[in-house]
């Protein structure tokens, strides 16, 4: 499940995000933070932390 979530976020980063106005003012970006949280804490806690 962890890998599937990361693939979905990467798809968003490469296919959808470039066509939207920037909405995340943080560094790392919101989607990148989500990936890092999922990798470090697992799927459920990572999603909770990034929501």
C-alpha positions as CSV (number, residue, x, y, z in Angstrom):
1,X,0.0,0.0,0.0
2,X,2.9,2.3,0.8
3,X,4.3,2.0,-2.7
4,X,0.9,2.5,-4.4
5,X,0.4,5.8,-2.5
6,X,3.8,7.1,-3.4
7,X,3.1,6.2,-7.1
8,X,-0.1,8.2,-7.0
9,X,1.6,11.2,-5.4
10,X,4.4,11.0,-8.0
11,X,1.8,10.9,-10.8
12,X,0.2,14.0,-9.3
13,X,3.6,15.7,-9.1
14,X,4.5,15.0,-12.7
15,X,1.2,15.0,-14.6
16,X,-1.2,17.3,-12.7
17,X,0.8,19.8,-10.5
18,X,2.7,21.5,-13.4
19,X,-0.6,22.7,-14.8
20,X,-2.0,24.2,-11.6
21,X,-1.1,27.4,-9.9
22,X,1.3,26.8,-7.0
23,X,-0.7,26.5,-3.8
24,X,1.9,25.1,-1.4
25,X,4.1,27.8,0.2
26,X,6.2,25.3,2.2
27,X,9.5,23.6,1.6
28,X,9.5,20.7,1.0
29,X,6.3,20.9,-1.0
30,X,3.1,19.4,0.5
31,X,3.3,16.4,-1.9
32,X,7.0,15.8,-1.1
33,X,6.3,15.9,2.6
34,X,3.5,13.4,2.1
35,X,6.0,11.0,0.4
36,X,8.5,11.4,3.1
37,X,5.9,10.9,5.9
38,X,4.6,7.7,4.2
39,X,8.2,6.4,3.8
40,X,9.1,7.1,7.4
41,X,5.8,6.2,9.2
42,X,3.9,3.9,6.9
43,X,0.8,4.4,4.9
44,X,-1.8,5.2,7.5
45,X,0.2,7.4,9.8
46,X,1.9,9.1,6.9
47,X,-1.4,10.0,5.3
48,X,-2.7,11.2,8.6
49,X,0.4,13.5,9.1
50,X,0.2,14.9,5.6
51,X,-3.6,15.6,5.6
